[in-house]
Amino acid sequence: MTATNGGAPVDDAAGADPADGRGGHRPAEGDRAGGAAPATGGDTDPATAAGSSAPTADGADGGRQDTVAAVVRQWRTVHPELDTGPMEVIGRINRCAALLQQAEDAPLRRAGLSRPEFDLLGALRRTGHELTPGELARETFSSGAAVTKRLKQLAERGLVERRGDTRDRRVAHLRLTDAGRDLVDGILPEQLAYETAVLSVLAPEGQDELAVLLAELLGRLEGRMGALRA
């Protein structure tokens, strides 16, 4: 999880509920990249996705005590012949993402920015050069329509500015204004400190191990998802 959109979910896509243990994702107002403090509750509970009211996990499934463990137990009761192991990984990843997305990023909120807007500003800052809307969409894992809407709002705030392409009037080049650059540079340290506090529920060595495992999973999925969809 990074403050500059490291691995942000694709936005504006219809998918499975993130808490249902079946994979897929539910974007928040576009494509929050994560990094928010965990929220309690939420509008979609894993038990609901499982089709019934799940009891509190009581240490089944290897002593794990979370809502996904309860979902897995229920599915094992309904379909004992199926291997529900993938749910224990994908379900928990999606549940964590859902909790992170439901929360507010306090430093960004105080600056009047949504996470997707900050990701756009961050992409312009970290790449260090102008980007077209299409390039920004790829950098932030967002849809073109969502990027266009957010850029308009950021331009109205004086944080980004457009430059027309001299060879193709249909193409625009975006860059940060001085105010936009100062805003990103001012927020980033505070946002990173906020995300450090979020992750403090894990010991440093646990964070390192999780980062390695997620990097391996992400790298492999990025290479395989196209083939799996075909």
N, C-alpha and C positions, 0 to 999 in steps of 0.2 A: 504494500500500500504506500503510495507516494503522494505528495501534494501536487505533483505536476502530471497527474493522470497516468500513472503507470498501470496499464491494464484496465482501463475503464470499460464498463459494460457497454455494449452497443445499445443506443437509445432508440426510442420510438418503434420498437419491434414487439409484436405480440408474441408472448411465450408463456410457458407454464409458470405457475406461481412459484416464487423462489423458495417457499417453505414446504413444498409438497413432496420433496424427496425424489423427484423424477427428473431433475435437471431443468434446463431452461432458465429464464430470468424474468424479473419484473423490473423495468426501469423506473426510476423516480424522475419526475419532471425532466425527462430526457435521459441523461446518462451519467448520473453521479458515479464518481469513480471510487467511492469508498472513502475511508479515513474519518468517518464521523463516530462520535461516541455511541456505544450500544444503547438502544432504546428499549424500554420495557414494553411488553405488549406489542401491538401492531394490528393492522387491519386484516391480516391473514395469518391464521395460526396453523402450524403443521398438522394439528389434530383435525382441523376442519378439512384440510386437503386430503386427509386420509379417509374421510367419509364418516367420522364419528368423533365424539369427544374423548380425547386421549387422556388417561390418568397421568399423574406425575410419574416420571420415570423413577423406578425404585431400585435401580442397580442392576437390572437385567442387561443383557448384551455386553458382557464383560465388565460390569460395574459402571458403565457409562450412565450418567444422570442428566439427560437433556430431552428436549421435546422430540427430537428425531428418533431417539431410542424407543420412545413410546410408539411412534409411527411404525417403525420397523417391526416391533412386536405385534402390532395389529395386523400388518400385512402378512406376517408369518402365520398368524392364526387363520386368516382368510385363505392364503395360498402357501401352505407349508412346503409344497414341492418346489417353490421358486427360490432362487438365490437372491436374497435382498441385500447382499453385501454392498453393491454399488450405491444403494441409498445412503449407507452410513457415511460415505465420502461426499457424494454429490449433494445429498440432502443437507449435510452440515455446512458445506461451502455455501449453498444457496441460502440457508437460514442465517448464517453470519452476514452474508451480503444484504439480506433483507433488513436485519437489525441495524446495520450500518447506514443503509439508505433511508431508513425511517427517522433517523436522528438528524439533528441540525449540526452543521459545522460552525461552531460558535464564532471563530475569528472571521470566517467569510460572512456570516450573518451580520456581524457588527459593521462590516464594510459594505453591506448592501449587495452582496454578490451571491449567486447560487453556485453550487459546485460546478455545473457545466460551464457557466460563464468564466469561472476562475480557470478551468482547464483550457479554455480558448486563450485567455490572456497568458497563461503559463506556457502554452505551446509557442506562442509568438516570442516570449521572452527566452525560453531555453534553446530554441533553434537559432535565434540571433539574426533572423532575416525575414523578409516579407514572405507571406504565404497566401496562396489563393484560397477561396472558400473550400474547394475540393480537397486541397492539401490539408487544411485544418480539420475537415471531416475525417480524413484518414488518421491524422495525428491524435484526435480525441475519440476515435471509435464512435462517431456520431453520424446521424443522417444529414444529408445536404440541407434539407428543409429546416431541421433544428438549428444547424449552424447559421444559416441565413437569418433566421429570426433573432438569434442571440447576438450576432454581429451588429444587427440594426440597433438593438438596445444598447450595446456597448459603445457604438459610434455616437448615439444620442447623448451618452454620458461623457463623451470626450475622451474615452479610454483607448479607442482604436480609430484609425483613419484609413480611408481607401485611396488607392491610386489606380486610375484606369490604365489598361494596357494599350500602348500606342499602336500595336498591330491588330488587336482584337478588342473591340469595345465591349464584347460580352464578358471579358475576363477582368476581374478586379484583383488587386494585390493589397493585402492588409498588413498593417504594421502598428505597433504600439505608439501611442503618443507619449510625451514625457510623463504626463499624469498617469497613464496606464502602466508604464515601466516602474514608476515610483510606488504605485499601489501594489504591484506584484512583489517587488523587493521588500516592501514593508510588511506584507502579510505573510510571506513564506516562512520566516523563522517562527512566527507565532503559530502558524498552522502545523508546522512540523512538531513543535512542542506539544500541541494539542493531540496530535496523532500518537506521539510517544506516550502520553498519558493514557490514551485508549488502549494501547498495546501492553501497558504495564500489568495487565491481568496475567500475562505470561512472563516467565523468567527470561532474561536475555538469551540464554542458550536455547530456550524453547522458541523464541522469536527467530533465531538464526536457523534452527532446524526447519521451522515452518516455511521460512523464506526459500530455503533450498528445495523443499518438496514442492512448493507452489511453482517455483521457477521451472522445475523439471516437468510438472504437469502441464503448465502453460505452454512451454516450448513444444512438447509433444502434441498437444491439442491443436496448436496453431498450424502444425504441419499435417494434421490428419482430418480436421473437421470438414474440409471441403470434400474429401473422399467419402466421409461418413454420410454427408447429406446427399450425395449423388445416388 
